[in-house]
Amino acid sequence: MRVHFVPTYRCTMNCSYCYAAGLRERFRADLSMQQYRLLLDYLLAHGLQGISFLGGEPTLWAPLADAVELARQVGLECAVFSNGAHVGAVPHLVVLNLTRCLQGGISTAEAETIDWYRRQQVQISFRLNLAAADSTRYRTEIADLAGSLNADIQLGALNGTPHATDYGRKFFDWCRFLVDHSLPVRITRPLARCLFTEEQHRYLTSHVETMACCDFTSSIPVINPDGKTVFPCNSLPVPLPLTYLHAKRSDFEELHPLYPCRPEFMPRECRGCPSYLQGECHAGCIGTRTEPAALPTPRHAILPLEQITRRQPYRPRLHCDWGTTARIVAKTGSDLANLASGYLKLGYACNNHCRFCTVEWQKTQGNRDTGTVFAEMERLLTEHSISTLHYSGGEPTLRDDLPRLLLHARRLGVQQQIIQTNGRRLQQMDYLQALLAAGATSFFVSLHSPDQEVHDELVRAPGAFQQTCAGLANLHRLGCCFSLNTVVCRQNYLSLARIVRLALQHSPSLRKAKLSYPNLQGGAADHLDSVVAPLWEVMPYVLHAIATANDMGLFVDTEAIPICLLGPYCDRASELLANPYHVSDLGFQMDNWTVRERAHQSVFYPVCRKCDLRDYCCGIHPLHHASFGEDLCFTPISFDALLVNA
């Protein structure tokens, strides 16, 4: 799939033929960078392969350079269609409209723009919109420049109405001239066959990339600056919802009257033409011969992206690595029981105030004192002989005595010490080095968005994003072992794949990450409507993020997501992978606890009774069931099938 983005309809010029001239008042506001990021992740989840930026004049959009760079980072082919008024963005392809040069030649400013793109090693293409009155005086200059740059020429017809044979003769003469100069030529709009003689038509067919007919249902759609309407092409301003981008085009009845095969939509003189009757010609471009008043009225509701994704039920395809899953399930007995780990809660003090925090109401309890922590360490070692100790909070790194705690645990014989942290204090290199010297072996760092404003808003701590990213960079710089945790919520689920890419950009040594669905208690329950998105809404983006991570060599598992909803990645459920913990919290202890313990209070539907992984699954939180209903498609998994396919 490929799409055009129109980030703005503003322009430095006022061309009489411009298709966008009537749209500037209709779309006064530019596309925001936040809208662009959300749309990009939404489209990537539906198979996006390339994008183009149109206008107006897209170089007037301030974030263009960042938008192009982001598209290139995620592997998209990127093009910019421009009049050359400004430079800055470095796409794969720039299409420069040189139509004005037909009257006065190539100016110094235009030559400088072309040279700038050449020096950036951007592929260049020239666009010429030919009118009947245009001179041929400067076409040799244009052809020589195109030849020196290995640029192709895109020709657009401004007077391509049926039977305009004088214009057809001039248009053909341009094509032949450019072909004789060994230039690749592409005609950008379909032209009526009656513009040309049979001999001319045969020449164009064999020498020029051309279109005889236009089926706009297969053309490249255009996303408007409002971020919620789509035109089927840039010549047909029929506003359609974003679902048009990935749905069957025939489902949109607004377009049915425009289908080029409908005789009542053809010019009267064309209806008996053999070329039309044989499906070889549809009288040229539909858009150029359609009056605005004749365009159909939209019938589909135009909704913002957030509401569209919320309305799409999730239906997983269950094709996973059964062998891996079977081996994991088979070892969840005695092998895991021998892997003793301790989970030590140091207190609830925290410098973040996450909207989804499950212990929000407990933060007033503060932290345990050093002596109490020492005593709990010794109890865990004496009673359970743990070899791994996890430290959590609150925020463990707020404690100045954390290096002392680590050193004491190491002297007691703890081999692995893992710190669960928001990573903010790890920006202090001396503090991080002290933790490592005392015995810290791994860090579990929370990052909840690739965008500073979203992350800081979720954790309600201005500047937290920059500090966490600096901490991740320090971990990488020192060669530390660490993993990433992201709580999947309404504000970030469209950007999960970008979180993976950002983390690897800051810390290439990262090799593991976790996507955690909120535990619906505490802050997550208090802010349910504004923070929590239903599972059926987020799952396509969870799977896309896992696939993206796989391609980049990063292992991602999940927490609090029913196993069967993970489809091809059901072996990534941490409920299958989890070792038992011996938990020491403020005021209580719990032995042999795993994340599966949460399932005792979960909702399971009748179909779940047939699933052999029922005892390993987290199920659905009762609050999720009460708030979002049962709009999910559960698929029972057979343990016999696991073993057969192992």
C-alpha positions as CSV (number, residue, x, y, z in Angstrom):
1,M,0.0,0.0,0.0
2,R,1.1,3.5,-0.8
3,V,-0.5,6.8,0.2
4,H,-0.1,10.5,-0.4
5,F,0.0,12.9,2.6
6,V,-1.1,16.5,2.1
7,P,0.2,18.1,5.3
8,T,-0.9,21.6,4.0
9,Y,-2.7,23.1,1.1
10,R,-0.8,26.4,1.5
11,C,1.4,27.3,-1.4
12,T,3.9,29.9,-2.6
13,M,2.3,30.0,-6.0
14,N,-1.2,30.5,-7.4
15,C,-1.4,28.3,-10.5
16,S,-4.6,28.6,-12.4
17,Y,-4.8,24.9,-13.1
18,C,-4.0,23.7,-9.6
19,Y,-6.4,21.0,-8.2
20,A,-5.7,22.2,-4.7
21,A,-6.8,25.9,-5.2
22,G,-10.3,25.3,-3.9
23,L,-9.2,23.3,-0.9
24,R,-7.1,25.9,0.9
25,E,-10.1,27.5,2.6
26,R,-11.6,24.1,3.3
27,F,-8.4,22.8,5.1
28,R,-6.9,25.9,6.7
29,A,-5.0,24.1,9.5
30,D,-1.9,22.0,8.8
31,L,-1.5,18.4,9.7
32,S,0.2,18.2,13.2
33,M,3.3,16.1,13.7
34,Q,1.4,14.1,16.4
35,Q,-1.4,13.3,13.9
36,Y,1.3,12.2,11.3
37,R,3.0,9.9,13.8
38,L,-0.3,8.2,14.7
39,L,-1.3,7.9,11.1
40,L,2.0,6.4,10.2
41,D,1.8,3.7,12.8
42,Y,-1.8,3.0,11.9
43,L,-0.9,2.6,8.3
44,L,2.2,0.5,9.0
45,A,-0.1,-2.0,10.8
46,H,-2.1,-2.3,7.6
47,G,0.9,-2.9,5.2
48,L,2.1,0.6,4.3
49,Q,5.2,0.4,2.0
50,G,5.6,4.0,0.7
51,I,4.4,7.5,1.1
52,S,4.5,10.8,-0.8
53,F,4.1,14.4,0.4
54,L,1.9,16.6,-1.9
55,G,0.4,20.0,-1.4
56,G,-0.2,22.8,-1.8
57,E,3.6,23.1,-1.3
58,P,4.7,20.5,1.3
59,T,8.0,22.3,2.0
60,L,6.0,25.0,3.7
61,W,5.1,22.4,6.4
62,A,7.6,23.0,9.2
63,P,8.0,19.3,10.3
64,L,8.6,18.0,6.8
65,A,12.2,17.1,7.3
66,D,11.5,15.2,10.5
67,A,8.5,13.5,8.9
68,V,10.6,12.3,5.9
69,E,13.4,11.1,8.2
70,L,10.9,9.2,10.4
71,A,9.4,7.5,7.2
72,R,12.9,6.5,6.1
73,Q,13.8,5.1,9.5
74,V,10.9,2.7,9.4
75,G,11.9,1.5,5.9
76,L,9.3,3.4,3.8
77,E,10.0,4.6,0.3
78,C,9.5,8.4,0.5
79,A,8.8,11.1,-2.2
80,V,8.2,14.8,-2.1
81,F,6.3,16.7,-4.8
82,S,7.4,20.3,-4.7
83,N,7.7,23.5,-6.7
84,G,11.2,23.9,-5.2
85,A,10.4,26.9,-3.1
86,H,12.2,25.5,-0.1
87,V,14.6,22.6,0.7
88,G,15.6,20.7,3.8
89,A,13.9,17.3,3.6
90,V,15.9,14.5,2.1
91,P,13.5,11.9,0.6
92,H,14.4,9.1,-1.8
93,L,12.7,11.0,-4.7
94,V,11.8,14.6,-5.3
95,V,9.4,15.5,-8.1
96,L,10.0,19.2,-9.0
97,N,7.3,21.0,-10.9
98,L,9.0,23.1,-13.6
99,T,5.9,24.1,-15.5
100,R,6.7,27.8,-14.9
101,C,10.0,27.3,-16.7
102,L,8.2,26.7,-19.9
103,Q,7.6,30.5,-20.1
104,G,11.0,31.8,-18.8
105,G,13.5,29.0,-18.6
106,I,15.3,27.8,-15.4
107,S,16.0,30.6,-13.0
108,T,19.1,30.8,-10.7
109,A,17.0,29.9,-7.6
110,E,15.6,26.8,-9.3
111,A,19.0,25.8,-10.4
112,E,20.3,26.1,-6.8
113,T,17.4,24.0,-5.5
114,I,18.1,21.3,-8.1
115,D,21.8,21.3,-7.3
116,W,21.0,21.0,-3.5
117,Y,19.0,17.8,-4.1
118,R,21.7,16.5,-6.4
119,R,24.3,17.0,-3.7
120,Q,22.0,15.1,-1.2
121,Q,22.0,12.2,-3.7
122,V,18.2,12.4,-4.0
123,Q,16.6,11.0,-7.1
124,I,15.1,13.8,-9.2
125,S,12.1,13.9,-11.5
126,F,10.7,16.9,-13.4
127,R,7.0,17.5,-13.7
128,L,5.6,19.5,-16.6
129,N,1.9,20.4,-17.0
130,L,1.4,21.2,-20.6
131,A,-1.2,23.7,-21.8
132,A,-2.1,24.4,-25.4
133,A,-0.5,27.9,-25.2
134,D,2.8,26.8,-23.8
135,S,5.9,27.7,-25.7
136,T,8.6,25.1,-26.8
137,R,11.4,27.7,-26.5
138,Y,12.9,26.3,-23.4
139,R,12.4,22.6,-23.8
140,T,15.9,21.9,-25.0
141,E,17.3,23.6,-21.8
142,I,15.0,21.5,-19.7
143,A,15.8,18.2,-21.6
144,D,19.6,18.8,-21.3
145,L,19.3,19.4,-17.6
146,A,17.2,16.3,-17.1
147,G,19.8,14.3,-19.0
148,S,22.7,15.5,-16.9
149,L,20.8,14.5,-13.8
150,N,19.5,11.1,-15.1
151,A,16.1,12.6,-14.2
152,D,12.9,11.4,-15.8
153,I,10.0,13.6,-17.1
154,Q,6.4,13.4,-15.9
155,L,4.0,15.1,-18.3
156,G,0.5,16.2,-17.3
157,A,-2.1,17.2,-19.8
158,L,-4.1,20.4,-19.0
159,N,-6.2,20.4,-22.1
160,G,-6.8,16.7,-22.7
161,T,-10.5,16.8,-23.4
162,P,-11.8,14.3,-26.0
163,H,-11.3,15.2,-29.7
164,A,-8.9,18.1,-29.0
165,T,-6.6,16.8,-31.8
166,D,-4.6,20.1,-32.1
167,Y,-3.6,19.8,-28.4
168,G,-3.0,16.1,-28.9
169,R,-0.6,16.9,-31.7
170,K,1.3,19.3,-29.5
171,F,1.4,16.9,-26.6
172,F,2.7,14.1,-28.8
173,D,5.4,16.4,-30.2
174,W,6.7,17.0,-26.7
175,C,6.8,13.2,-26.0
176,R,8.7,12.5,-29.1
177,F,11.2,15.3,-28.5
178,L,11.9,14.0,-25.0
179,V,12.2,10.4,-26.1
180,D,14.6,11.5,-28.8
181,H,16.8,13.0,-26.1
182,S,16.9,9.5,-24.4
183,L,14.8,10.7,-21.4
184,P,12.3,8.4,-19.7
185,V,8.8,9.9,-20.1
186,R,5.7,9.1,-18.1
187,I,2.3,10.6,-18.7
188,T,0.7,11.1,-15.3
189,R,-3.0,11.2,-16.3
190,P,-5.0,9.1,-18.7
191,L,-5.7,10.7,-22.0
192,A,-8.6,10.1,-24.4
193,R,-7.4,8.0,-27.4
194,C,-9.1,10.4,-29.9
195,L,-6.5,13.0,-29.1
196,F,-4.0,11.0,-31.2
197,T,-3.8,9.3,-34.6
198,E,-3.4,5.6,-34.6
199,E,0.3,6.0,-35.6
200,Q,0.8,8.4,-32.7
201,H,-0.9,6.1,-30.3
202,R,1.3,3.2,-31.3
203,Y,4.4,5.3,-30.8
204,L,3.3,6.4,-27.3
205,T,2.4,2.9,-26.3
206,S,5.9,1.6,-27.2
207,H,8.0,4.5,-26.0
208,V,6.2,6.2,-23.2
209,E,4.8,5.1,-19.9
210,T,1.2,6.0,-20.3
211,M,-2.4,5.2,-19.1
212,A,-5.3,4.7,-21.4
213,C,-7.9,4.2,-18.7
214,C,-8.2,5.2,-15.0
215,D,-9.8,3.0,-12.5
216,F,-9.5,5.4,-9.5
217,T,-10.3,2.6,-7.1
218,S,-6.7,1.4,-7.6
219,S,-5.1,4.9,-7.5
220,I,-3.1,6.2,-4.6
221,P,-5.3,7.8,-2.0
222,V,-4.7,11.2,-0.4
223,I,-4.8,11.9,3.3
224,N,-5.8,15.5,4.0
225,P,-4.4,17.9,6.6
226,D,-7.3,17.3,9.0
227,G,-5.9,13.8,9.5
228,K,-9.3,12.1,9.2
229,T,-10.5,12.5,5.6
230,V,-9.1,10.8,2.5
231,F,-9.6,11.6,-1.2
232,P,-9.6,8.6,-3.6
233,C,-7.0,10.6,-5.7
234,N,-5.8,14.1,-5.8
235,S,-8.2,15.0,-8.7
236,L,-11.4,13.7,-6.9
237,P,-12.1,15.7,-3.8
238,V,-14.6,13.3,-2.4
239,P,-14.0,13.1,1.4
240,L,-14.0,9.5,2.6
241,P,-13.1,8.0,6.0
242,L,-9.6,6.7,6.9
243,T,-11.0,3.1,6.6
244,Y,-10.9,3.6,2.8
245,L,-7.2,3.2,3.0
246,H,-7.4,-0.5,3.8
247,A,-11.0,-1.6,3.1
248,K,-12.4,-2.9,-0.2
249,R,-12.9,0.2,-2.4
250,S,-16.1,-1.2,-3.8
251,D,-17.7,-0.9,-0.3
252,F,-17.8,2.9,-0.7
253,E,-21.1,3.6,-2.5
254,E,-20.2,7.3,-2.7
255,L,-17.8,6.3,-5.6
256,H,-20.2,4.1,-7.6
257,P,-21.6,6.9,-9.7
258,L,-18.1,7.8,-10.8
259,Y,-17.0,4.4,-12.0
260,P,-15.6,5.1,-15.5
261,C,-17.5,2.2,-17.0
262,R,-20.9,3.8,-16.4
263,P,-22.2,5.2,-19.7
264,E,-24.2,8.1,-18.1
265,F,-21.0,9.4,-16.7
266,M,-19.2,9.5,-20.1
267,P,-19.3,12.5,-22.5
268,R,-22.2,11.9,-24.9
269,E,-20.0,11.8,-28.0
270,C,-17.9,9.0,-26.4
271,R,-20.6,6.5,-25.6
272,G,-20.6,4.9,-29.0
273,C,-16.9,4.9,-29.5
274,P,-15.4,1.4,-30.1
275,S,-12.4,2.2,-27.8
276,Y,-14.9,2.9,-25.0
277,L,-17.1,-0.1,-25.7
278,Q,-14.0,-2.3,-25.7
279,G,-12.8,-0.9,-22.4
280,E,-9.7,0.7,-23.9
281,C,-10.6,4.4,-23.2
282,H,-12.7,6.2,-20.6
283,A,-12.3,9.7,-22.1
284,G,-9.3,10.7,-20.0
285,C,-9.1,11.7,-16.4
286,I,-12.3,11.6,-14.4
287,G,-11.3,14.4,-12.1
288,T,-10.5,16.9,-14.8
289,R,-13.9,16.5,-16.4
290,T,-16.0,16.5,-13.3
291,E,-17.6,19.7,-12.0
292,P,-17.4,20.0,-8.2
293,A,-21.2,20.3,-8.0
294,A,-21.4,16.9,-9.6
295,L,-19.3,15.1,-7.0
296,P,-21.2,12.6,-4.8
297,T,-22.1,13.4,-1.2
298,P,-20.2,11.3,1.4
299,R,-22.3,8.7,3.1
300,H,-19.8,7.2,5.5
301,A,-19.2,8.9,8.9
302,I,-15.9,10.8,9.0
303,L,-14.3,9.8,12.4
304,P,-10.9,10.6,13.9
305,L,-8.3,7.9,13.9
306,E,-8.9,7.1,17.6
307,Q,-12.6,6.3,17.0
308,I,-11.9,4.3,13.9
309,T,-9.4,2.0,15.6
310,R,-11.8,1.6,18.5
311,R,-14.6,0.4,16.3
312,Q,-12.6,-2.4,14.6
313,P,-13.0,-5.7,16.4
314,Y,-9.8,-7.8,16.7
315,R,-9.8,-11.2,15.1
316,P,-6.5,-13.1,15.6
317,R,-5.1,-15.7,13.3
318,L,-3.6,-18.5,15.4
319,H,-0.5,-19.7,13.5
320,C,2.2,-19.8,16.2
321,D,5.4,-21.7,16.8
322,W,3.7,-24.7,18.4
323,G,6.9,-26.5,19.1
324,T,8.3,-23.7,21.2
325,T,5.0,-23.3,23.0
326,A,4.9,-27.1,23.7
327,R,8.4,-27.1,25.1
328,I,7.6,-24.1,27.3
329,V,4.4,-25.7,28.7
330,A,6.2,-29.0,29.2
331,K,8.8,-27.4,31.5
332,T,6.4,-25.4,33.6
333,G,6.5,-28.1,36.3
334,S,9.5,-29.2,38.3
335,D,12.2,-27.4,36.2
336,L,10.7,-24.0,36.9
337,A,10.1,-24.8,40.5
338,N,13.9,-25.2,41.0
339,L,14.5,-21.6,39.6
340,A,14.1,-19.7,42.9
341,S,13.8,-15.9,42.6
342,G,12.9,-13.3,45.1
343,Y,10.8,-10.2,44.5
344,L,11.7,-7.5,47.1
345,K,9.5,-4.4,47.3
346,L,11.8,-1.6,48.7
347,G,8.9,0.8,49.2
348,Y,6.4,3.0,47.3
349,A,8.2,6.4,47.0
350,C,8.5,7.4,43.4
351,N,9.5,10.4,41.3
352,N,7.0,9.5,38.6
353,H,3.2,9.7,39.0
354,C,2.0,7.3,36.3
355,R,-1.6,7.5,35.4
356,F,-1.8,3.7,35.2
357,C,0.1,3.0,38.4
358,T,-1.4,0.0,40.2
359,V,-0.1,1.0,43.6
360,E,-1.1,4.7,43.4
361,W,-2.9,4.6,46.8
362,Q,0.0,3.0,48.6
363,K,2.6,5.7,47.9
364,T,2.0,7.4,51.2
365,Q,3.6,4.3,52.9
366,G,7.1,5.5,51.8
367,N,10.1,3.2,51.9
368,R,11.4,0.4,54.1
369,D,14.4,1.3,56.2
370,T,17.7,-0.3,55.5
371,G,17.6,-2.7,58.5
372,T,14.2,-4.1,57.5
373,V,15.4,-4.7,53.9
374,F,18.5,-6.5,55.2
375,A,16.3,-8.7,57.4
376,E,14.0,-9.6,54.4
377,M,17.0,-10.5,52.3
378,E,18.3,-12.8,54.9
379,R,14.8,-14.4,55.3
380,L,14.5,-15.1,51.6
381,L,18.0,-16.6,51.5
382,T,17.4,-18.8,54.6
383,E,13.9,-20.0,53.7
384,H,14.1,-20.3,49.9
385,S,17.8,-20.3,48.9
386,I,17.1,-17.7,46.1
387,S,19.8,-17.1,43.5
388,T,18.0,-14.1,41.8
389,L,16.6,-11.0,43.5
390,H,14.4,-8.4,41.8
391,Y,14.1,-4.9,43.4
392,S,11.0,-2.9,42.8
393,G,9.1,0.0,44.2
394,G,8.0,2.7,43.8
395,E,11.3,3.7,42.4
396,P,14.3,1.8,43.9
397,T,16.9,4.2,42.5
398,L,15.6,7.0,44.7
399,R,17.3,5.3,47.6
400,D,20.9,6.4,48.2
401,D,21.5,3.2,50.1
402,L,20.7,1.0,47.1
403,P,24.4,0.2,46.4
404,R,24.7,-0.9,50.0
405,L,21.7,-3.2,49.6
406,L,23.1,-4.7,46.5
407,L,26.5,-5.3,48.1
408,H,24.8,-7.0,51.2
409,A,22.8,-9.3,48.9
410,R,25.9,-10.3,46.9
411,R,27.7,-11.1,50.2
412,L,24.8,-13.3,51.1
413,G,25.2,-15.3,47.9
414,V,22.7,-13.7,45.5
415,Q,24.0,-14.2,42.0
416,Q,21.6,-12.1,39.9
417,Q,20.3,-8.7,41.0
418,I,17.7,-7.0,38.8
419,I,16.5,-3.5,39.3
420,Q,13.1,-2.4,38.1
421,T,13.3,1.3,37.4
422,N,12.0,4.3,35.4
423,G,15.6,4.9,34.5
424,R,15.7,8.6,35.3
425,R,18.5,8.5,37.8
426,L,20.6,6.2,35.6
427,Q,21.4,9.4,33.7
428,Q,23.9,10.0,36.5
429,M,26.9,8.0,35.4
430,D,28.5,7.9,38.8
431,Y,25.4,6.5,40.4
432,L,25.0,3.9,37.7
433,Q,28.6,2.8,38.1
434,A,28.1,2.5,41.9
435,L,25.2,0.2,41.3
436,L,27.2,-2.0,39.0
437,A,30.2,-2.1,41.3
438,A,27.9,-3.2,44.2
439,G,26.5,-6.1,42.2
440,A,23.6,-5.0,39.9
441,T,23.5,-7.4,37.0
442,S,20.4,-6.2,35.0
443,F,17.9,-3.4,34.7
444,F,14.3,-3.4,33.8
445,V,13.5,0.1,32.5
446,S,10.1,1.6,31.7
447,L,9.6,3.7,28.5
448,H,6.0,4.4,27.6
449,S,6.2,6.4,24.4
450,P,8.6,7.4,21.6
451,D,7.4,11.0,22.0
452,Q,8.5,13.2,24.9
453,E,5.2,15.0,25.4
454,V,3.2,11.7,25.5
455,H,5.7,9.9,27.9
456,D,5.9,12.9,30.2
457,E,2.1,13.2,30.3
458,L,1.6,9.6,31.1
459,V,4.1,9.6,34.0
460,R,3.1,13.1,35.0
461,A,6.7,14.2,35.3
462,P,8.1,16.9,33.0
463,G,11.5,16.0,31.7
464,A,11.2,12.3,32.5
465,F,11.5,11.2,28.9
466,Q,14.9,12.9,28.3
467,Q,16.2,11.5,31.6
468,T,15.1,8.0,30.8
469,C,16.6,8.1,27.3
470,A,19.8,9.4,28.8
471,G,19.8,6.5,31.3
472,L,19.3,4.0,28.4
473,A,22.2,5.5,26.6
474,N,24.4,5.1,29.7
475,L,23.4,1.5,30.1
476,H,24.4,0.8,26.5
477,R,27.6,2.8,26.9
478,L,28.7,0.7,29.9
479,G,27.6,-2.6,28.2
480,C,25.0,-3.3,30.8
481,C,22.4,-6.1,30.5
482,F,18.9,-4.5,30.5
483,S,15.4,-4.9,29.1
484,L,12.5,-2.5,28.5
485,N,8.9,-2.4,29.8
486,T,6.0,-0.5,28.1
487,V,2.5,-0.3,29.6
488,V,0.2,-0.4,26.6
489,C,-2.5,2.3,27.0
490,R,-4.7,4.5,24.9
491,Q,-2.0,7.2,24.4
492,N,0.7,4.9,23.1
493,Y,-0.7,1.8,21.5
494,L,-0.5,3.2,18.0
495,S,3.2,3.9,18.5
496,L,4.4,0.6,20.0
497,A,6.5,-0.2,17.0
498,R,8.2,3.2,17.2
499,I,9.0,2.6,20.9
500,V,10.9,-0.5,19.9
501,R,12.8,1.4,17.2
502,L,13.6,4.4,19.5
503,A,14.9,2.1,22.2
504,L,17.2,0.3,19.8
505,Q,18.3,3.7,18.4
506,H,19.4,4.9,21.9
507,S,20.6,1.5,23.1
508,P,21.6,-1.0,20.3
509,S,22.6,-3.6,22.9
510,L,18.9,-3.9,24.0
511,R,17.8,-7.5,23.4
512,K,14.5,-7.9,25.3
513,A,11.4,-5.9,25.9
514,K,8.0,-6.4,27.4
515,L,4.5,-5.1,26.4
516,S,2.3,-5.0,29.5
517,Y,-1.4,-4.5,29.4
518,P,-2.5,-2.5,32.4
519,N,-3.4,-4.3,35.6
520,L,-6.8,-2.6,36.1
521,Q,-6.5,-1.5,39.6
522,G,-5.2,1.7,41.3
523,G,-4.5,4.5,38.8
524,A,-5.5,2.3,35.8
525,A,-9.0,1.8,37.3
526,D,-9.3,5.4,38.3
527,H,-8.4,6.7,34.8
528,L,-10.0,3.9,32.9
529,D,-11.7,6.0,30.2
530,S,-8.8,8.2,29.5
531,V,-5.9,5.7,29.8
532,V,-7.1,2.1,29.1
533,A,-7.9,1.0,25.5
534,P,-9.7,-2.3,25.2
535,L,-7.7,-5.4,24.1
536,W,-9.5,-5.8,20.8
537,E,-8.4,-2.2,19.9
538,V,-4.7,-2.6,20.8
539,M,-3.9,-6.1,19.7
540,P,-3.1,-5.4,16.0
541,Y,-0.5,-2.9,17.1
542,V,0.9,-5.2,19.8
543,L,1.5,-7.9,17.0
544,H,2.9,-5.3,14.7
545,A,5.4,-4.2,17.4
546,I,6.4,-7.8,18.1
547,A,7.0,-8.4,14.3
548,T,9.0,-5.2,14.1
549,A,11.1,-6.2,17.0
550,N,11.7,-9.7,15.5
551,D,13.0,-8.0,12.3
552,M,15.4,-6.0,14.4
553,G,16.7,-8.9,16.5
554,L,14.8,-8.0,19.7
555,F,12.8,-10.5,21.7
556,V,9.4,-9.1,23.0
557,D,7.1,-10.9,25.4
558,T,3.7,-9.7,26.8
559,E,2.0,-9.6,30.2
560,A,-1.7,-9.7,31.0
561,I,-2.8,-10.5,27.5
562,P,-4.8,-13.8,26.9
563,I,-2.6,-16.3,25.2
564,C,-4.8,-17.0,22.2
565,L,-5.1,-13.3,21.3
566,L,-1.4,-13.2,20.5
567,G,-2.1,-15.3,17.4
568,P,1.2,-16.1,15.8
569,Y,3.1,-15.0,18.9
570,C,1.2,-16.9,21.6
571,D,4.5,-18.4,22.8
572,R,5.4,-14.8,23.9
573,A,2.9,-14.8,26.8
574,S,4.9,-14.2,30.0
575,E,2.3,-16.4,31.8
576,L,3.9,-19.3,29.9
577,L,7.5,-18.1,30.5
578,A,7.2,-16.9,34.1
579,N,9.3,-18.4,36.9
580,P,7.7,-18.4,40.4
581,Y,8.7,-15.7,42.8
582,H,9.0,-15.5,46.5
583,V,7.5,-12.0,47.2
584,S,8.3,-9.7,50.1
585,D,6.0,-6.7,50.0
586,L,5.3,-4.1,52.7
587,G,3.1,-6.0,55.2
588,F,2.9,-9.4,53.5
589,Q,4.9,-12.2,52.0
590,M,3.8,-14.6,49.2
591,D,5.6,-17.8,48.2
592,N,5.8,-19.4,44.7
593,W,3.9,-16.5,43.2
594,T,3.7,-16.1,39.4
595,V,1.9,-13.7,37.1
596,R,-0.6,-16.5,36.5
597,E,-1.9,-16.0,40.1
598,R,-3.8,-13.0,38.8
599,A,-6.0,-15.4,36.8
600,H,-7.8,-16.5,39.9
601,Q,-9.8,-13.3,39.8
602,S,-10.1,-13.1,36.0
603,V,-13.1,-13.7,33.7
604,F,-13.0,-16.7,31.4
605,Y,-15.7,-17.2,28.7
606,P,-17.4,-20.5,27.9
607,V,-15.1,-21.2,25.0
608,C,-12.1,-21.0,27.3
609,R,-13.1,-24.3,28.9
610,K,-12.0,-26.1,25.8
611,C,-8.5,-24.6,25.9
612,D,-5.7,-26.7,27.4
613,L,-3.7,-23.6,28.3
614,R,-6.5,-22.3,30.5
615,D,-4.5,-22.8,33.6
616,Y,-1.6,-20.8,32.2
617,C,-3.7,-17.9,30.9
618,C,-4.3,-14.5,32.5
619,G,-7.9,-14.4,31.3
620,I,-9.8,-11.1,31.1
621,H,-9.8,-8.7,34.0
622,P,-13.3,-8.3,35.5
623,L,-13.2,-4.5,35.0
624,H,-12.3,-5.0,31.3
625,H,-15.3,-7.3,30.9
626,A,-17.6,-4.9,32.6
627,S,-16.4,-1.8,30.7
628,F,-15.7,-3.1,27.2
629,G,-17.8,-6.3,26.8
630,E,-16.9,-9.4,24.9
631,D,-15.9,-8.0,21.5
632,L,-13.0,-10.5,21.2
633,C,-12.5,-13.7,19.3
634,F,-11.0,-16.4,21.6
635,T,-9.5,-19.6,20.0
636,P,-9.1,-22.6,22.3
637,I,-5.6,-24.2,22.1
638,S,-5.2,-27.9,22.2
639,F,-2.3,-29.3,24.2
640,D,-2.4,-32.4,22.0
641,A,-1.9,-30.2,19.0
642,L,1.0,-28.5,20.6
643,L,2.7,-31.9,21.2
644,V,1.9,-33.2,17.7
645,N,3.4,-30.0,16.1
646,A,6.4,-29.9,18.5
